[in-house]
Every structure is written in C-alpha cells, then in structure tokens.
Amino acid sequence: MNKVFSNYLELFDVSYHYKNKLENVEIFKNLNLTIYPGEMVALLGPSGSGKSTLLNCIGLLDKFISGKFKILNKDYSLLTESEITNIRLNDIGFVFQNHRLFPEFSALENIIIPSLIKKIPFDEAKKKATQILTYLNLEHRINHRPAKLSGGESQRVAIGRALSNNPKFILADEPTGNLDKDNTLLIFNILKKITLDTEKSCIIATHNNFLAEKMDRIFLIENQNIKILK
C-alpha cells in the first residue's frame, strides 16, 4: 500500500529482551517496520512471539532495548518524559482483548473518562462521547453499564474510549479474541471504517488469518524476527 504522507511510525533494528534469574530472554531482535497514516496493519504470530510487547513499545507503555524508534517524525530517544506522556495521552488509543471497562460506570461515562483526565470540560466531553456512541450505533446503550452490554457492545464501547481523545494511532491487542464470528466481523468493520473515515493508523495483533487478509498489510512475528506477508 503506497502512501504519500510522511511516516507516522518507524522502527529501525529495534530489539527487546527481559531478564530472568539465569539469562536474557530475547523476544525479538532487529525488527524494521514503517506505519503510514490511514492504513490497517495486522501483526500475526504465535503466542509468545512478541506481538503484545511490540504494541506496548509502540504505544509507549514499554521501551525497546535497542534500535531507533520514531513516532510522528520524532526520535523517541530525544523525547522528555513529559513529551512521551503527552503523545501517549493524545495520540494513542488502546483496545484490548478484554474490554477493561469500569463496571460501575455507564457506556457514556467510560468513554468520557480519558477526556476528563485531559481536563476537558465535562459538557464538552459528554457531547463528544455521545457523538462517538452514535457513530458506533450504541446510542440506545448510552446509560447501560458493562454488565448489561453484550460482548460485542462492550468491545464497541472500548473502541469508543480509544477514540475519545482523537488519537492518530489505534493499537488493538486481540480485540476480537473473545467474540463470536458475527461480532468479530462487526468489530473489524468498525475499525476499518474508522481508518477510512479518519486516516488514523490501526495496528491489530491477531491470530485471525481471515481478518488479517482483509487488512492493508500483514506482518508475521516469528522466531524473533518480522517479515512482510502482504
């Protein structure tokens, strides 16, 4: 997929390992990857291959051990902690396999929370959250708590929460892993619509080859390396 936009995200020879009591355990090494605006990218790979770790590093929840990482044309190694926090808060939206909604809050309130953290006025945050729920065809569930939502509805609310700060990236870690076939396709189509409507980049770690084939590009992480399948 050819894009004329400047690169959103670039990884040059990045590696990651962790230490146990006996040795360093290599998760991946010397990975190279470029992500452009408005594309949907699949990360395939067996369990333990490093898909989630890669998403966490891209999402600034963890750090690569070595290599060069540029996000939004900024060299990560030159960013201050404050700048890293701002990018994570403003430019990255996360969607997880388990929706991680606050059970005591309604669908609307769960989506409002990130905006309140940014100190956006409540009325403005509420209006935006309502618009997001309408976009996701959940306006009839606006006051329902997670216990009253289906699995697919809960995951749509989680996507809404990821959208609340209008991020440039959506990072989704097995977002359909707990859903049936119909809801899996529904969630995928929503994420696809978002990338088409907004030029956001969407990176999805998945085991679902059927869904991966529908994305713009596919990367396979295996044996500590990455290769392009599409």
Phi and psi in degrees as GROMACS dihedral restraints (atoms count N, CA, C in turn):
[ dihedral_restraints ]
;  ai    aj    ak    al  type     phi  dphi    fc
    3     4     5     6     1   -93.3    20    10
    4     5     6     7     1   129.5    20    10
    6     7     8     9     1  -122.1    20    10
    7     8     9    10     1   144.5    20    10
    9    10    11    12     1   -95.7    20    10
   10    11    12    13     1    -5.3    20    10
   12    13    14    15     1   -75.2    20    10
   13    14    15    16     1   158.6    20    10
   15    16    17    18     1   -67.0    20    10
   16    17    18    19     1   153.3    20    10
   18    19    20    21     1   -63.3    20    10
   19    20    21    22     1   136.5    20    10
   21    22    23    24     1   -83.8    20    10
   22    23    24    25     1   -38.4    20    10
   24    25    26    27     1  -149.4    20    10
   25    26    27    28     1   132.5    20    10
   27    28    29    30     1  -136.9    20    10
   28    29    30    31     1   132.6    20    10
   30    31    32    33     1  -117.2    20    10
   31    32    33    34     1   128.6    20    10
   33    34    35    36     1  -121.7    20    10
   34    35    36    37     1   109.1    20    10
   36    37    38    39     1    52.5    20    10
   37    38    39    40     1    42.5    20    10
   39    40    41    42     1   -81.7    20    10
   40    41    42    43     1   145.2    20    10
   42    43    44    45     1  -134.6    20    10
   43    44    45    46     1   158.4    20    10
   45    46    47    48     1  -148.3    20    10
   46    47    48    49     1   133.9    20    10
   48    49    50    51     1  -146.2    20    10
   49    50    51    52     1   164.2    20    10
   51    52    53    54     1  -131.4    20    10
   52    53    54    55     1   161.2    20    10
   54    55    56    57     1  -103.6    20    10
   55    56    57    58     1   131.4    20    10
   57    58    59    60     1  -106.6    20    10
   58    59    60    61     1  -165.8    20    10
   60    61    62    63     1   -67.5    20    10
   61    62    63    64     1   -23.3    20    10
   63    64    65    66     1  -109.0    20    10
   64    65    66    67     1   -30.7    20    10
   66    67    68    69     1  -162.7    20    10
   67    68    69    70     1   172.1    20    10
   69    70    71    72     1   -82.0    20    10
   70    71    72    73     1   131.3    20    10
   72    73    74    75     1  -102.9    20    10
   73    74    75    76     1   112.6    20    10
   75    76    77    78     1   -77.4    20    10
   76    77    78    79     1   125.2    20    10
   78    79    80    81     1   -94.2    20    10
   79    80    81    82     1   -50.3    20    10
   81    82    83    84     1  -153.2    20    10
   82    83    84    85     1   159.5    20    10
   84    85    86    87     1  -145.6    20    10
   85    86    87    88     1   141.9    20    10
   87    88    89    90     1    54.7    20    10
   88    89    90    91     1    44.4    20    10
   90    91    92    93     1   -80.9    20    10
   91    92    93    94     1   142.4    20    10
   93    94    95    96     1  -127.3    20    10
   94    95    96    97     1   132.7    20    10
   96    97    98    99     1  -158.4    20    10
   97    98    99   100     1   139.0    20    10
   99   100   101   102     1  -128.4    20    10
  100   101   102   103     1   133.0    20    10
  102   103   104   105     1  -119.7    20    10
  103   104   105   106     1   136.1    20    10
  105   106   107   108     1  -111.2    20    10
  106   107   108   109     1   161.0    20    10
  108   109   110   111     1   -61.8    20    10
  109   110   111   112     1   142.7    20    10
  111   112   113   114     1    74.7    20    10
  112   113   114   115     1    15.4    20    10
  114   115   116   117     1  -113.9    20    10
  115   116   117   118     1   153.9    20    10
  117   118   119   120     1  -111.0    20    10
  118   119   120   121     1   120.5    20    10
  120   121   122   123     1  -120.4    20    10
  121   122   123   124     1   133.7    20    10
  123   124   125   126     1  -100.3    20    10
  124   125   126   127     1   135.8    20    10
  126   127   128   129     1  -108.9    20    10
  127   128   129   130     1   109.6    20    10
  129   130   131   132     1  -101.1    20    10
  130   131   132   133     1   159.5    20    10
  132   133   134   135     1   157.1    20    10
  133   134   135   136     1   154.3    20    10
  135   136   137   138     1   -67.0    20    10
  136   137   138   139     1   163.9    20    10
  138   139   140   141     1   -57.8    20    10
  139   140   141   142     1   135.5    20    10
  141   142   143   144     1    84.9    20    10
  142   143   144   145     1     3.7    20    10
  144   145   146   147     1   -78.5    20    10
  145   146   147   148     1   -17.4    20    10
  147   148   149   150     1   114.3    20    10
  148   149   150   151     1     8.8    20    10
  150   151   152   153     1   -60.3    20    10
  151   152   153   154     1   -49.8    20    10
  153   154   155   156     1   -66.0    20    10
  154   155   156   157     1   -39.2    20    10
  156   157   158   159     1   -61.8    20    10
  157   158   159   160     1   -42.6    20    10
  159   160   161   162     1   -62.4    20    10
  160   161   162   163     1   -43.9    20    10
  162   163   164   165     1   -61.9    20    10
  163   164   165   166     1   -41.3    20    10
  165   166   167   168     1   -63.5    20    10
  166   167   168   169     1   -38.0    20    10
  168   169   170   171     1   -70.9    20    10
  169   170   171   172     1   -43.0    20    10
  171   172   173   174     1   -61.3    20    10
  172   173   174   175     1   -37.4    20    10
  174   175   176   177     1   -83.1    20    10
  175   176   177   178     1     6.2    20    10
  177   178   179   180     1    65.8    20    10
  178   179   180   181     1    25.4    20    10
  180   181   182   183     1   -91.7    20    10
  181   182   183   184     1   -16.7    20    10
  183   184   185   186     1  -144.7    20    10
  184   185   186   187     1   177.2    20    10
  186   187   188   189     1  -127.7    20    10
  187   188   189   190     1   139.0    20    10
  189   190   191   192     1   -64.5    20    10
  190   191   192   193     1   147.6    20    10
  192   193   194   195     1   -76.5    20    10
  193   194   195   196     1   -36.6    20    10
  195   196   197   198     1  -152.7    20    10
  196   197   198   199     1   171.0    20    10
  198   199   200   201     1    98.5    20    10
  199   200   201   202     1   179.3    20    10
  201   202   203   204     1  -113.4    20    10
  202   203   204   205     1   135.9    20    10
  204   205   206   207     1  -130.9    20    10
  205   206   207   208     1   119.6    20    10
  207   208   209   210     1  -116.4    20    10
  208   209   210   211     1   131.6    20    10
  210   211   212   213     1  -129.4    20    10
  211   212   213   214     1   126.7    20    10
  213   214   215   216     1    54.4    20    10
  214   215   216   217     1    40.8    20    10
  216   217   218   219     1    64.2    20    10
  217   218   219   220     1    20.3    20    10
  219   220   221   222     1  -114.6    20    10
  220   221   222   223     1   134.9    20    10
  222   223   224   225     1   -73.8    20    10
  223   224   225   226     1   118.4    20    10
  225   226   227   228     1   -56.7    20    10
  226   227   228   229     1   -37.6    20    10
  228   229   230   231     1   -65.7    20    10
  229   230   231   232     1   -16.9    20    10
  231   232   233   234     1   -99.4    20    10
  232   233   234   235     1    -2.6    20    10
  234   235   236   237     1   -81.2    20    10
  235   236   237   238     1   142.4    20    10
  237   238   239   240     1   -80.2    20    10
  238   239   240   241     1   165.5    20    10
  240   241   242   243     1   -60.0    20    10
  241   242   243   244     1   -36.7    20    10
  243   244   245   246     1   -64.6    20    10
  244   245   246   247     1   -41.7    20    10
  246   247   248   249     1   -66.5    20    10
  247   248   249   250     1   -39.4    20    10
  249   250   251   252     1   -62.0    20    10
  250   251   252   253     1   -45.1    20    10
  252   253   254   255     1   -61.3    20    10
  253   254   255   256     1   -41.5    20    10
  255   256   257   258     1   -64.8    20    10
  256   257   258   259     1   -41.2    20    10
  258   259   260   261     1   -64.8    20    10
  259   260   261   262     1   -44.3    20    10
  261   262   263   264     1   -61.9    20    10
  262   263   264   265     1   -38.3    20    10
  264   265   266   267     1   -77.5    20    10
  265   266   267   268     1   -37.2    20    10
  267   268   269   270     1  -100.1    20    10
  268   269   270   271     1   -27.3    20    10
  270   271   272   273     1  -116.6    20    10
  271   272   273   274     1    -4.1    20    10
  273   274   275   276     1  -128.5    20    10
  274   275   276   277     1   129.1    20    10
  276   277   278   279     1  -118.3    20    10
  277   278   279   280     1   132.7    20    10
  279   280   281   282     1  -107.3    20    10
  280   281   282   283     1   140.2    20    10
  282   283   284   285     1  -129.5    20    10
  283   284   285   286     1   128.6    20    10
  285   286   287   288     1  -111.4    20    10
  286   287   288   289     1   167.1    20    10
  288   289   290   291     1   -61.2    20    10
  289   290   291   292     1   -46.6    20    10
  291   292   293   294     1   -93.1    20    10
  292   293   294   295     1   125.3    20    10
  294   295   296   297     1   -56.8    20    10
  295   296   297   298     1   -25.9    20    10
  297   298   299   300     1    58.3    20    10
  298   299   300   301     1    34.9    20    10
  300   301   302   303     1   -77.1    20    10
  301   302   303   304     1   151.2    20    10
  303   304   305   306     1   -75.9    20    10
  304   305   306   307     1   117.7    20    10
  306   307   308   309     1   -64.9    20    10
  307   308   309   310     1   -25.3    20    10
  309   310   311   312     1   -85.2    20    10
  310   311   312   313     1    -5.3    20    10
  312   313   314   315     1  -110.1    20    10
  313   314   315   316     1   151.4    20    10
  315   316   317   318     1   -73.6    20    10
  316   317   318   319     1   172.0    20    10
  318   319   320   321     1   -56.8    20    10
  319   320   321   322     1   -45.6    20    10
  321   322   323   324     1   -60.1    20    10
  322   323   324   325     1   -46.9    20    10
  324   325   326   327     1   -65.3    20    10
  325   326   327   328     1   -37.4    20    10
  327   328   329   330     1   -62.1    20    10
  328   329   330   331     1   -36.3    20    10
  330   331   332   333     1   -77.0    20    10
  331   332   333   334     1   -30.0    20    10
  333   334   335   336     1   -69.3    20    10
  334   335   336   337     1   -33.0    20    10
  336   337   338   339     1   -49.6    20    10
  337   338   339   340     1   -50.8    20    10
  339   340   341   342     1   -58.5    20    10
  340   341   342   343     1   -34.4    20    10
  342   343   344   345     1   -68.3    20    10
  343   344   345   346     1   -37.6    20    10
  345   346   347   348     1   -67.5    20    10
  346   347   348   349     1   -35.3    20    10
  348   349   350   351     1   -60.1    20    10
  349   350   351   352     1   -34.6    20    10
  351   352   353   354     1   -82.0    20    10
  352   353   354   355     1     2.7    20    10
  354   355   356   357     1    66.3    20    10
  355   356   357   358     1    29.8    20    10
  357   358   359   360     1   -73.8    20    10
  358   359   360   361     1   135.6    20    10
  360   361   362   363     1   -53.1    20    10
  361   362   363   364     1   142.9    20    10
  363   364   365   366     1   -57.6    20    10
  364   365   366   367     1   -46.0    20    10
  366   367   368   369     1   -60.8    20    10
  367   368   369   370     1   -40.2    20    10
  369   370   371   372     1   -66.7    20    10
  370   371   372   373     1   -43.3    20    10
  372   373   374   375     1   -63.7    20    10
  373   374   375   376     1   -40.6    20    10
  375   376   377   378     1   -64.8    20    10
  376   377   378   379     1   -42.8    20    10
  378   379   380   381     1   -61.4    20    10
  379   380   381   382     1   -43.6    20    10
  381   382   383   384     1   -66.1    20    10
  382   383   384   385     1   -43.2    20    10
  384   385   386   387     1   -63.0    20    10
  385   386   387   388     1   -38.6    20    10
  387   388   389   390     1   -63.9    20    10
  388   389   390   391     1   -40.9    20    10
  390   391   392   393     1   -63.6    20    10
  391   392   393   394     1   -39.8    20    10
  393   394   395   396     1   -65.0    20    10
  394   395   396   397     1   -44.5    20    10
  396   397   398   399     1   -62.1    20    10
  397   398   399   400     1   -37.3    20    10
  399   400   401   402     1   -65.7    20    10
  400   401   402   403     1   -42.7    20    10
  402   403   404   405     1   -58.1    20    10
  403   404   405   406     1   -35.1    20    10
  405   406   407   408     1   -91.2    20    10
  406   407   408   409     1     9.2    20    10
  408   409   410   411     1    58.1    20    10
  409   410   411   412     1    41.5    20    10
  411   412   413   414     1  -123.6    20    10
  412   413   414   415     1    19.2    20    10
  414   415   416   417     1   -61.6    20    10
  415   416   417   418     1   -25.6    20    10
  417   418   419   420     1   -78.9    20    10
  418   419   420   421     1    -5.7    20    10
  420   421   422   423     1  -113.6    20    10
  421   422   423   424     1    15.3    20    10
  423   424   425   426     1   -57.5    20    10
  424   425   426   427     1   -35.4    20    10
  426   427   428   429     1  -104.3    20    10
  427   428   429   430     1     8.6    20    10
  429   430   431   432     1   -84.2    20    10
  430   431   432   433     1   138.9    20    10
  432   433   434   435     1   -82.9    20    10
  433   434   435   436     1   162.5    20    10
  435   436   437   438     1   -52.4    20    10
  436   437   438   439     1   -35.5    20    10
  438   439   440   441     1   -62.8    20    10
  439   440   441   442     1   -21.8    20    10
  441   442   443   444     1   -98.2    20    10
  442   443   444   445     1     3.2    20    10
  444   445   446   447     1  -104.9    20    10
  445   446   447   448     1   149.9    20    10
  447   448   449   450     1   -74.2    20    10
  448   449   450   451     1   170.8    20    10
  450   451   452   453     1   -60.3    20    10
  451   452   453   454     1   -42.8    20    10
  453   454   455   456     1   -66.4    20    10
  454   455   456   457     1   -38.3    20    10
  456   457   458   459     1   -66.7    20    10
  457   458   459   460     1   -42.0    20    10
  459   460   461   462     1   -61.1    20    10
  460   461   462   463     1   -40.0    20    10
  462   463   464   465     1   -70.6    20    10
  463   464   465   466     1   -31.9    20    10
  465   466   467   468     1   -66.4    20    10
  466   467   468   469     1   -38.6    20    10
  468   469   470   471     1   -62.8    20    10
  469   470   471   472     1   -39.9    20    10
  471   472   473   474     1   -61.9    20    10
  472   473   474   475     1   -38.6    20    10
  474   475   476   477     1   -64.9    20    10
  475   476   477   478     1   -40.9    20    10
  477   478   479   480     1   -59.4    20    10
  478   479   480   481     1   -41.5    20    10
  480   481   482   483     1   -61.9    20    10
  481   482   483   484     1   -41.0    20    10
  483   484   485   486     1   -64.1    20    10
  484   485   486   487     1   -28.8    20    10
  486   487   488   489     1   -83.9    20    10
  487   488   489   490     1   -13.3    20    10
  489   490   491   492     1   -59.8    20    10
  490   491   492   493     1   -31.5    20    10
  492   493   494   495     1   -99.4    20    10
  493   494   495   496     1    13.8    20    10
  495   496   497   498     1    53.2    20    10
  496   497   498   499     1    57.4    20    10
  498   499   500   501     1   -72.5    20    10
  499   500   501   502     1   162.8    20    10
  501   502   503   504     1   -86.9    20    10
  502   503   504   505     1   -24.6    20    10
  504   505   506   507     1  -121.5    20    10
  505   506   507   508     1   140.0    20    10
  507   508   509   510     1  -114.6    20    10
  508   509   510   511     1   122.0    20    10
  510   511   512   513     1  -110.2    20    10
  511   512   513   514     1   116.9    20    10
  513   514   515   516     1  -120.1    20    10
  514   515   516   517     1   120.2    20    10
  516   517   518   519     1  -103.7    20    10
  517   518   519   520     1   101.7    20    10
  519   520   521   522     1    50.3    20    10
  520   521   522   523     1    53.5    20    10
  522   523   524   525     1   -67.2    20    10
  523   524   525   526     1   -17.0    20    10
  525   526   527   528     1  -112.8    20    10
  526   527   528   529     1    11.4    20    10
  528   529   530   531     1   -61.6    20    10
  529   530   531   532     1   -28.1    20    10
  531   532   533   534     1  -104.7    20    10
  532   533   534   535     1    12.5    20    10
  534   535   536   537     1  -110.3    20    10
  535   536   537   538     1   156.0    20    10
  537   538   539   540     1   -76.4    20    10
  538   539   540   541     1   176.9    20    10
  540   541   542   543     1   -60.0    20    10
  541   542   543   544     1   -44.6    20    10
  543   544   545   546     1   -64.7    20    10
  544   545   546   547     1   -44.8    20    10
  546   547   548   549     1   -70.8    20    10
  547   548   549   550     1   -31.8    20    10
  549   550   551   552     1   -59.2    20    10
  550   551   552   553     1   -47.5    20    10
  552   553   554   555     1   -67.2    20    10
  553   554   555   556     1   -36.9    20    10
  555   556   557   558     1   -61.7    20    10
  556   557   558   559     1   -48.5    20    10
  558   559   560   561     1   -63.3    20    10
  559   560   561   562     1   -42.5    20    10
  561   562   563   564     1   -60.3    20    10
  562   563   564   565     1   -46.2    20    10
  564   565   566   567     1   -63.0    20    10
  565   566   567   568     1   -34.4    20    10
  567   568   569   570     1   -65.1    20    10
  568   569   570   571     1   -46.7    20    10
  570   571   572   573     1   -63.0    20    10
  571   572   573   574     1   -38.7    20    10
  573   574   575   576     1   -64.7    20    10
  574   575   576   577     1   -43.4    20    10
  576   577   578   579     1   -60.6    20    10
  577   578   579   580     1   -40.4    20    10
  579   580   581   582     1   -61.5    20    10
  580   581   582   583     1   -44.7    20    10
  582   583   584   585     1   -65.5    20    10
  583   584   585   586     1   -37.1    20    10
  585   586   587   588     1   -72.2    20    10
  586   587   588   589     1   -38.4    20    10
  588   589   590   591     1   -77.0    20    10
  589   590   591   592     1   -30.0    20    10
  591   592   593   594     1  -122.7    20    10
  592   593   594   595     1    -7.7    20    10
  594   595   596   597     1    64.3    20    10
  595   596   597   598     1    20.7    20    10
  597   598   599   600     1   -73.6    20    10
  598   599   600   601     1   149.4    20    10
  600   601   602   603     1   -89.0    20    10
  601   602   603   604     1   135.0    20    10
  603   604   605   606     1  -123.5    20    10
  604   605   606   607     1   120.2    20    10
  606   607   608   609     1  -114.9    20    10
  607   608   609   610     1   120.8    20    10
  609   610   611   612     1  -121.6    20    10
  610   611   612   613     1   120.5    20    10
  612   613   614   615     1   -85.3    20    10
  613   614   615   616     1   127.2    20    10
  615   616   617   618     1  -153.2    20    10
  616   617   618   619     1   157.1    20    10
  618   619   620   621     1  -101.3    20    10
  619   620   621   622     1    -2.4    20    10
  621   622   623   624     1   -88.7    20    10
  622   623   624   625     1    99.9    20    10
  624   625   626   627     1   -64.7    20    10
  625   626   627   628     1   -33.4    20    10
  627   628   629   630     1   -61.2    20    10
  628   629   630   631     1   -45.6    20    10
  630   631   632   633     1   -69.6    20    10
  631   632   633   634     1   -40.2    20    10
  633   634   635   636     1   -56.6    20    10
  634   635   636   637     1   -38.9    20    10
  636   637   638   639     1   -65.0    20    10
  637   638   639   640     1   -19.5    20    10
  639   640   641   642     1   -85.8    20    10
  640   641   642   643     1    -7.1    20    10
  642   643   644   645     1   -89.9    20    10
  643   644   645   646     1   168.1    20    10
  645   646   647   648     1   -68.1    20    10
  646   647   648   649     1   -41.7    20    10
  648   649   650   651     1  -141.0    20    10
  649   650   651   652     1   154.9    20    10
  651   652   653   654     1  -129.2    20    10
  652   653   654   655     1   129.3    20    10
  654   655   656   657     1  -118.0    20    10
  655   656   657   658     1   135.1    20    10
  657   658   659   660     1  -106.6    20    10
  658   659   660   661     1   122.1    20    10
  660   661   662   663     1  -100.3    20    10
  661   662   663   664     1   119.8    20    10
  663   664   665   666     1  -159.0    20    10
  664   665   666   667     1   138.8    20    10
  666   667   668   669     1    53.3    20    10
  667   668   669   670     1    41.2    20    10
  669   670   671   672     1    72.0    20    10
  670   671   672   673     1     7.3    20    10
  672   673   674   675     1  -126.4    20    10
  673   674   675   676     1   170.9    20    10
  675   676   677   678     1  -129.4    20    10
  676   677   678   679     1   141.0    20    10
  678   679   680   681     1  -140.2    20    10
  679   680   681   682     1   153.7    20    10
  681   682   683   684     1   -87.1    20    10
  682   683   684   685     1   125.3    20    10
  684   685   686   687     1   -98.9    20    10
  685   686   687   688     1   -20.4    20    10
